[in-house]
Amino acid sequence: QVQLVESGGGLVQAGGSLRLSCVASGSIFSGNAMAWYRQAPGKQRELVATMSNGGSTNYADSVRGRFTISRDNAKNTVYLQMNSLKPEDTGVYYCALKYVGGVASWGQGTQVTVSS
């Protein structure tokens, strides 16, 4: 069973950058894709970025051009580089291992707060 641990969240000013990390206890290729989600209070959890096992990526319209998902296969680690951060990016960010039927594993979440 793959366990995921996120880190790298914190407080940052608008326009700043953060890099989130997600370390997997097992292979990040155990499912079909790795993904980052986020959730703000009172809002639905939304899919932010995905990377398939083959390396293809997809992004939510709200973050495209600012965020980049990447991985280090040897370290079983997935990253989310977040640039040009906006206050509306504030939320809890979750790493996830996805399979065709849904999500196999969730990380515990890491808080990202962007001040204006």
N, C-alpha and C positions, 0 to 999 in steps of 0.2 A: 504494500500500500504506500503510495507516494504521499509524503507530507511536504507542505510548502510553507516557507517562512519569508515574509516580506520585511524589508527594512528601507530606510532612506527618506521616510517622510519627515515633515517638519514645517516650520514657519518660514515663509519667503515673501519678499515684496513682489508686487506685480511687475512683470517684465523679467523676473529672475528665472533661475533654472534649478531643477532637482533631478536626481537620478534614483529611481527606485530599483531595488534588487529583489529577486525572488529565488531563494535557494531550495532546490528539491532534494529530498532525502533519497529518491530514486531517480530513474531516468525521466527527463522531460519529454521523451518520446513515447512514454507509456500510453498516452492517449493519441488523439488526432491532431491536437493543437494546444498551444499555450496562449493564455489571454490575460488581459488586465481589465478589470471592471472598476467602477467607482460608484459611490452612493453618497449623496448629500442628505441631510436631515429632511424628512418629509417628502423626499423624491424617490422615484424608482431607481433601482440599481441599473446602471447602463453599461453596455459593453464599450470599452474605450479602444482597445487594440487587440488584434490576434496575430499569431504567427503559426502557420501550419507546420507540420513536421518536415515538409518539403521546403520551407523557408519563405513561402509567400506571406504577405502581410495585408491587413486591412485595418482601417481606422475609422472611428466616428467622424462625421463631418466637422464636429466642433473642435477636434484636436488635430485634424489632418494638416500637415505642414509644420506643426509645432512639436508633436510627440513622435518618438521613434521607439519601436519595440525591437529588441535584439536578444541574442543569446550567446552564451559561451558553453558549447557542448561539453567540453572537458570538465567544466565546473558544475554542470547541471544547474545552470543559473540563467534566468531570464531577466532582462532589464527593461525599464521604461524611462527613457530620457525625455524630460519635459522641459521645454524651452518656452520663452515668452509667456510665462504663466499669467493667468488672469484670475481675478477673484472668483469667477464662476467655475474655476477648476477645483475649488475647495471641496473636499470630501474625503471619505475613507476609500482607499484604493486596495483592491483585492487581486491577488494573483490566483489563477485557476488553471487546472489541467482539464481540458475538454475532451470528450469523446462524442461519437455521433448522436448519442441519446441525451446528452446533457453535460453536466460538470461532474467529474470524478473526484476532484479534490479542490478545496478552497484553502487559501492562506488565512491568517488571522486578521489581516487588514493593517494598513498603516495610514495614519492621518496626514493629510496634506492641507495646509491652510495658507491661502494667498491673500495678503493684505493689499489694500489699495493705496 
